Amino acid sequence: MKTLLAILVLALGMSAHADELMMARITQPFPEAMQMLQDNIRFRDYTISRVQRVDVGLQSGGFQTAEYRIVFFGRPEEIKKLANEHYELIPYLPLNIVIFAEGDDTLILAASPLKLGEFFKNPVLQPYFARWEQDMRSIFNDLKSVDADLKK
């Protein structure tokens, strides 16, 4: 499990300090949790730009893993504007959430967008990082809430 977590952190492009990561366990099977995640992202007026399969690459590298995806999302006009005006953000755009199966549960994991504020001190960027953080925390909280309701 530690090896898988290290790979997840590398995929997110951040170091592995606990305050830098958002994580939640969903008791729904992977397909249902994946649908809930995508619906929740869209509900917040984000566009899913792509869903990248990672499990195939991990299996070819000898890792035993179940379903594992990275969901990339953002607001296209915002990403284009930021990439044009602040090219240094390009490696961190669009936002992403990792989702993977672990037994009968599904885990979601993301790097905290607020941590970008420590790397990029430009005050113009801070409101973006704060809003992304709030939106991602809302996505995680909503998934946990819906999951709790479904368990009843």
C-alpha positions, 0 to 999 in steps of 0.5 A: 500500500505504501508503494501505491501511495507513493505512486499516487503522490508522484502522479499528483506532482506533490510531496507526501505531507498529510496536510497537502493531500485530500483523501476520502474512502467511499464504500461504493464500488469503483464504477458507482464512485467514479460516476458520482465523482464525475457528476459532482465535478460537472455539478460545480461547472467544471469540464472533465477534460480526460480520464486517464487509466493508470492501472494498465501501466502499473500492471505492466510494471508488475504492480497488482492493482484494481481499477485506477484512474486520474480525472482531469478537470477544469474550466477551459477558459480559465485554464487557457487564460492562466496558461497564457498569463502564468505559463509556470502553472501549466504543469499543474493544470488542469486540476486532477483527482485520483480514484482507485479501487481498494477491495470493495471500497474506492479511494479518492485522493488529490493534492491541495490546491492551496499548496500551489500558493506556497510555490507561486506567491503572485497575489493574483493567483491566490484567489484561484487556489483558494476557490479550487481548494474550496471546490475540491473539498466540497467535492470530497465532502459531497461524495462522503455525504452521498456515500453515507446516505447510500449506506443507510 
